[in-house]
Amino acid sequence: MTTRKDWDTYFLDMAYMASTRSRCGRRHVGAVLVQGKKLLGAAYNGAPMGVPDCSEAGCMLVEEYELADKDGAEQVVKKQRCIRTIHAEQNLLLFTDPKDRERSVVYVTDQPCWTCANMLANSGISEIVYHRPYPKDGEKVKSLMQQKGITFRRLETYEPPVGTVTDVQH
């Protein structure tokens, strides 16, 4: 007899399944909206509808500089990020009803970035559950969620479904 999955695992599995629709070569992210035990929406990161995505047109990269701790010393690090895609959390908010978001839970494969966290904080949700950390914005996002009274949890021991994880490229 197989063990029945708990609800967190079940819904995070769904977020990972949604992420498989992404055509971004850098990172596949999925998100689902849940109220009670009812799935109200699913989304993934990708280009706007009708616009070539990363797999067709390549990533639209911009360069950014950030401070990073390297062996105890702050250094300026140059990074690239793709701006072609709309983040999974943003698509989830675009394609779900505001009434459905009240007191709902968002399950997302990756910890939200600062912009997505701001949008989620203003959406009426009560909880965010994620798997992979996003260290760049981690502490700021955690602080924002505490200020808003939104439960913010990482499932550290979670194992995504086989075949749903892609390597993150920077």
C-alpha positions in Angstrom: 0.0 0.0 0.0 1.3 3.4 -0.9 1.3 6.3 1.6 -1.1 9.1 0.9 0.6 12.5 0.3 0.0 15.3 2.8 -1.7 18.4 1.4 1.5 20.5 1.3 3.2 17.9 -0.8 0.2 17.4 -3.0 -0.2 21.1 -3.9 3.6 21.7 -4.2 3.7 18.7 -6.6 1.0 20.6 -8.6 3.1 23.7 -8.7 6.1 21.7 -10.0 3.8 20.1 -12.6 2.7 23.6 -13.7 6.4 24.6 -14.0 6.9 22.0 -16.7 4.9 24.3 -19.0 7.6 27.0 -18.8 9.8 27.4 -21.9 12.4 29.5 -20.2 15.8 27.9 -20.3 17.1 29.6 -17.2 14.4 28.6 -14.6 11.1 26.8 -14.6 8.7 28.1 -11.9 5.2 27.1 -11.1 2.6 28.4 -8.7 -0.9 27.3 -7.6 -3.6 29.0 -5.7 -5.5 27.0 -3.1 -8.4 27.8 -0.8 -9.2 25.2 1.8 -8.3 22.1 -0.2 -9.6 23.4 -3.5 -7.3 24.3 -6.4 -8.3 27.6 -7.8 -5.6 28.3 -10.3 -2.2 27.3 -11.7 0.5 29.3 -13.5 4.1 29.2 -14.7 6.7 31.7 -15.9 6.6 32.6 -19.5 6.4 35.3 -22.1 3.1 37.1 -22.6 0.6 35.2 -24.8 1.2 35.5 -28.5 4.8 36.7 -28.0 7.8 34.5 -28.8 9.2 32.9 -25.6 12.7 32.2 -24.6 12.9 28.8 -26.4 11.9 30.6 -29.7 13.6 34.0 -29.4 16.2 33.4 -26.7 16.4 35.0 -23.3 16.2 38.8 -23.1 19.1 39.3 -20.7 19.9 42.4 -18.7 23.0 42.8 -16.6 22.7 43.7 -12.9 25.2 44.3 -10.2 24.7 43.3 -6.6 26.7 43.0 -3.4 27.6 39.5 -2.4 29.6 38.1 0.6 32.7 36.3 -0.7 34.9 34.8 2.0 33.7 37.4 4.6 34.2 40.4 2.3 31.6 42.3 0.3 32.2 42.2 -3.5 30.2 43.5 -6.4 29.0 40.7 -8.5 27.7 41.0 -12.1 24.7 38.9 -12.9 22.3 38.4 -15.8 18.6 37.9 -15.6 16.0 37.4 -18.2 13.2 40.0 -18.5 11.3 38.2 -21.3 9.1 36.2 -18.9 6.3 37.1 -16.6 6.9 35.3 -13.3 4.6 32.5 -12.3 3.3 34.4 -9.3 2.4 37.3 -11.5 0.6 35.1 -14.0 -1.3 33.4 -11.1 -2.5 36.8 -10.0 -3.4 37.9 -13.5 -5.5 34.8 -14.2 -7.3 34.2 -10.9 -10.3 36.1 -9.4 -9.5 38.6 -6.6 -12.3 37.1 -4.5 -10.7 33.7 -4.7 -7.4 35.0 -3.3 -8.9 36.2 0.0 -7.4 34.0 2.7 -5.9 31.6 0.2 -2.6 29.8 0.0 0.0 30.1 -2.8 2.2 27.1 -3.4 5.2 28.1 -5.5 8.3 26.1 -6.5 10.6 29.0 -5.7 10.7 31.6 -3.0 9.1 34.8 -4.6 11.4 37.6 -5.7 10.9 41.0 -4.1 8.5 42.2 -6.9 6.3 39.1 -6.7 6.3 39.2 -2.9 5.0 42.8 -3.0 2.2 41.8 -5.4 1.3 38.7 -3.3 1.4 40.7 -0.1 -1.2 43.0 -1.6 -3.4 40.3 -3.1 -5.3 39.1 0.0 -3.6 35.7 0.4 -2.8 34.4 3.9 0.1 32.0 3.3 2.9 31.3 0.9 4.5 27.8 0.8 7.7 27.3 -1.3 10.5 24.9 -1.9 13.6 26.4 -3.4 15.1 29.5 -1.7 15.9 32.7 -3.5 18.8 34.1 -1.3 19.0 37.5 -3.1 15.7 38.7 -1.7 15.2 36.1 1.0 15.4 38.3 4.2 13.6 41.2 2.7 10.7 39.0 1.6 10.5 37.2 4.9 10.4 40.6 6.7 7.6 41.8 4.4 5.5 38.7 5.0 5.9 39.1 8.8 4.8 42.7 8.6 1.8 41.7 6.6 0.9 38.7 8.8 1.2 36.3 5.9 2.5 32.8 6.9 5.7 32.2 4.9 7.0 28.6 4.9 9.7 26.7 3.1 9.3 22.9 2.7 13.0 22.0 3.0 12.6 18.2 3.0 10.2 18.2 0.1 11.2 16.1 -3.0 9.7 17.3 -6.3 8.1 14.8 -8.7 10.6 13.1 -11.0 11.2 14.9 -14.3 9.8 18.3 -13.1 13.1 20.0 -12.0 15.4 21.8 -14.4 18.9 23.1 -13.5 18.9 26.8 -12.7 21.2 28.8 -15.0 22.5 32.2 -14.0 
